[in-house]
Amino acid sequence: MGGDDGPQDTAPALGEAPDELDDALDTVLASTVRRTGASVGALYLNEETEPVLRLVAVCGMPLEFTAPWRRLPLTAPVPVADAIREEQLVWIGDQSDMVRRYPRVAAVLPYRFPLAAHAVTGMRRCWGGLVLMWPADHDRRPTSRERHHITSSARRLGRLLDHASRPPTLPDQPRLVSLDTPRHPAYTGLVAVDYAERLPEGAVALDLEGRITFINKAAARLLGRDGGRLLGTRPWQSLPWMDDPVFEDHYRTAVVSRAAVSFTARRPPDQWLTFELYPDASGISARITPAGEQPTPSTRPRPVTLTPTGRLYQLIHLAAALTETVSVRDLFEMVAEQILPAFRAQGLLLSAVDAGRLKIVGSYGYPPEVVERLDGLPLDTDLTPAGHILATGTPGFFASPSELAGNHPEAPLMSGKQAWAFLPLMVTGRPVGCCVLSYVRPHTFSADERAVLTSLAGLMAQALDRARLYDAQHGLVHDLQQVLLPRVLPAVPGLDVAARYLPATRGVEVGGDFYDLLRLDATTAAAVIGDVEGHSMAAAALMGQVRTAIHAHATAGAPPDQVLACTNRLLTDLNSDLLVSCLYAHLDLARREIALASAGHLPPLLCQGPDDVRLLEVEPGPLLGVDVDFDYPVTRVPLPADTLLAFYTDGLVEVPGTDTNRTTAALARYLADVRDHALEELIDDLVRHVRPTGRHRDDIAVLLLRAP
């Protein structure tokens, strides 16, 4: 009663075996679900080789439901990825929040439930993310106690991973963690069975996988099937008249939202039944009773084969993911990471039509010599089925090598593979490429798989066509940007220099970030960094003019304040609508002094030792182009030996949802740790630290100077 949260679960001690770490993580996950009152918990861990999250453990939800979410790029528009990027709790209060913030997730999980996601962070790194879901009747906002439990549990998971002697296991299929629901003694179970058998209404128990674990005689009579034959089956699979995705969706709604669900169904010829589903953490109790008079059902014949609800949601998920791909690389990674495992294939070849030939743009599961042999085949090739399917626009499905060898006996695709799906990628009747999924064992393609793959092929074709156009435009923009920036920085005695420009990973606009290094004489130099407002051809042109003006005034001997003042006068004379931030630093290597003038630009980081990293306090002047009559104050600081200066643009430190001061402070602390690295390597370290996913919405320019 004194504010104690009650008994606290403690993480078990870790030994050497990897499964001991897995067990400890699972224990903390189950404990978190119990302590927070959540209905579902999931643990994601980062893959070491690429920026991808792997689902390693889940509790309170069938594994089948997790199929679209088992591998997620860190850039994916999902709550757990945002929680990791923003390093804060992401809370989704209800379905309307989900639709507004994460429409792709809402399309695949159209149910009512609150959700929380939190980064699992250790002492030196982020290990992954924690996801929790609550029943539909939970408040839209978390309580302070729930926030505390979520945060403390994420920290406990991080500490476990920090102190483990071996890396955690990243399974292909997540572990299903039990919540250890207490079971009644056997005699109590017998009493409950007797009670249920005496009821005049139907009583059925299902586990979270949807399988019938108990059915009384009244329910068997109402369903028209022997109870023993129904045990262990899913109703929508064992009862033909329930073979409709709508019934499976009612079950999914109950499991995900943990809310009661009621619906009616007609058992032929004319018996209407009411089903009431009552879910909890261990399964679903179903009550079945005769319903009243119902409207006459439609006489429209039902299709012979219906796609399972899970497959429908998976198709929606994959289709949404395809619409978000931008470059050809994005498309290939999405197909390899999501479509390939969704259909349990082991090989992938993605080709694009280029000058009458099929150019392979991505491969997985094939040796280099096979890829080299297939690359550049003509569109009308007889060596593989690709030529035929592109000519006819009809997919080709081959369940075994004998089927493929019948028409293409020399096909190199037979190397190590036993089944294939050849998908033509067509846009308005025009071939744009070919996608091949392959299997290491014979595989019979069901009508369901053929239909879904055919639909996906149309979406992949449109995505590939857009992606190739984007890549072409992006290449032109990149070439233009490189022309506007210095091709090589001059050598300055007594000064080590490195610079990097990184264009935004999305969009094809020309950026306005720039840098420069000018050798003024034998002992002096000038460093410049700046950012033109906007992303356009006008911004790029203005950036070129600013660089030229600064170069002219600096080499003419103007001091820092006059360099910016004269450049500002040029911009106002040009009457440009764009403003420019700029930082100009005059380095006197003989006197060991720096003189800086700023036009509204971010101050640089100054590192003079492992315990001495700080932002230089540079008094800023107005942005260039605001008005002609402005002064630019000069700040002078000493330049001791072994000083490291880091100049950068806002793209490096402005992270959506994160305070810029916090990001800059974290960058400064990290710079102190890696200050002794080679400068080119140091730039990679800084960018990777702030942008671990390699994705950034704004351009980044970095200029590093070291006075040995």
C-alpha positions, 0 to 999 in steps of 0.5 A: 500500500506504500507505493511499491509496485509489488514483487519485481521479476528479476532477470536470471543469471547468464551462463555461457550457452546461447540458449540461456540468454534466449531464455533470460530474454524470454523471461523478461518479455513475459514478465513485461507483458504481465506487469503492464497488463498487455495482451501481446509482447514482441522483441526485435533485435538488430541484425549485425550485417545490415540495418534490419530488425529481426523478430526473435520472440513473441507472446500472446499472439499466434506465430502465423500472425507475425509473418509480415513483421518478422524482418523489418528494415530500420527505415520501415514506417512502423512504430518499433523502427521509429522508437529506435530512430527517435530513442523514445517511447512511441505510443499508438492510442487506438486505430485512428492513431494508427491510420493517421501515423502508420497507414501500412500497419493499419491496413494489415492489422485493421483492429482496435488495440493500443500499442507501445514501442520502445528502443532496447538500448544498452550502455554503448549501443541500441540492441533492438526494440520492444513492442507491446499491445493491449486489449481494445478496452484499454485507455487511449493514454498510458498510465505513468506506471505503465510508462515506467514498466515499459522503460524499465523493462527495455533497460533490463533487456538492454543490460542482459544483452550488454552482459551476455558472453555471446551474441543473441540468437536470431532465429528464422522463426520467432520463439513463442513465449508462454505467459505461464497461465496457471492451469486448474488441477485435473479434478477441477478440469473434469468438473468444468467439462461436466458443467459444459456438457450439461449446458443446452447451448454450444460451448467450444474452446479454441487456442490462440492458433484457432484450433478447437481444444474442447467442444461439448455435445450441444456444440457438435450437434449445432455444427453438424459434425462429430466432436472428436473429428473437430478437435485439433482443427480450425473451424473454417478449415474443417467445416465447409460452410465456414470456409470464408475469410470473414469467419477467420477474420472474426477470430483474428479480431478477437485475438488481436483486440482481446475484445468480445466478438459476435457474428452469425453464420448459416449452416446449410440448408437454413440453420442460422447460428450465433457465435460469441467469442470471448478471448483472453491470454490463453485462448478463446471461449466460444458460445454457439446458440441458434439464431433467429430468422435471417435474411435470405442469403444471396444465391450468387455462387461462391468461388471454389477456392478462397484465399485465407485471411492471413494471405489477404493481409499479407498481400496488402502488406506486400503491396503497401511495401512495394508502393514505398520503394524508391530506387531499384536497390530499395525494390530488390531489398524489399523483394528479398526481405519480404516477398522471398520469405513470404513464399518460402523461396530460397533464390531470387533473380530480378532483371530489368529490360535494358536495350533489348536485353535482361540486365540482372539488377539483383540476385540472391541464392545464386553463385556468381558464375550463374548470375554472370551467365544469365546477365544480359540475355536477349529478350527473346532468349530460349535459354530460360523461360524468361523470353517466353513469359515476356512475349506472352505476359503469362507467368511460368510455374515449374514444380520440378526440374523435369517440368523445366527441362521439358522446354529448356534443357540447358537452363543454368537456373537448374543449378541447385534449384528444384522449382521456379516461378517466372513472373513477367513484369509488364506495364501497359503491355510493355516488358520492363523486367522479370522476377524469378523465385526459386526453391531448393526442393520441388514445390507445387504452386497452389492456385492461391500462390499463383494468384497472389504472385501474379498480382504482385508481379503487376505491382513489382512491374510498376515499382521497377518502372518508377525506380529506374526512372528515379535512379536515372534522375538521381544519377543526373542530379548527383553528377550535377552536384559533384560538378558544383562541389570541389573535385579535390581539396588543396594540400595545406602544409600543417593541416590534415583535411577530409570532406564529404557530401552525402545527398539525401537518400530520398528525392531527386532534388539538387541539394544546396549544401556546400563546403570548400577549403582555400589555400591563401598563402604558405601559412594561412587557409580558409575553410567554408561550409554552408547551406542554400535554402531549398532543394532545387536547380535554383538553389544549386545555381545560387550555391555555385555563385556563393562559392565563387564569391567567397573564393574571390573575396577570400583570395583577394585578402578580405578578412572573414567579416568582409568576405561574408559582407561582400557575399551578402551584398552579391546575393541582395543584388541578385534579388534571390528569394533564397537565403544562405547560411554560411560559416567562414573560418580563417586559419593562421597556422603560423600564429595558431589562431582561427578567426570565424564569422558566421551567417546564421550557420551551426557552430563547429565542434572543437576537439582538443582532447578526449575530455575537451570537446565543445561547441565553439561559441561563434557570435552569428550574423544574419543569413546571407541575402536578408539585407545589404547593410549587416555586419558579421562579428568575428570570433577568434580562438587559439588553434593548439597542436592536435586540434580537431575541428568539425564543420557540418550542415544541419542534415547531420544533426537534425533528426525528426522527433529529436532535439537538435541540441541533444543530437549535437551533444551526443555527436560531441561525446562520440567525437571524443571517443573516435578523435584519433581515427583517420579523418576519412574514417572519422567522417564515416563514424560520425555519419553512422553514429547519427544515421545508423540506418544510412538513410537521411532526408536532408543533404549532409556536408562535413568538413574536418580539419586537424592541426597535427 
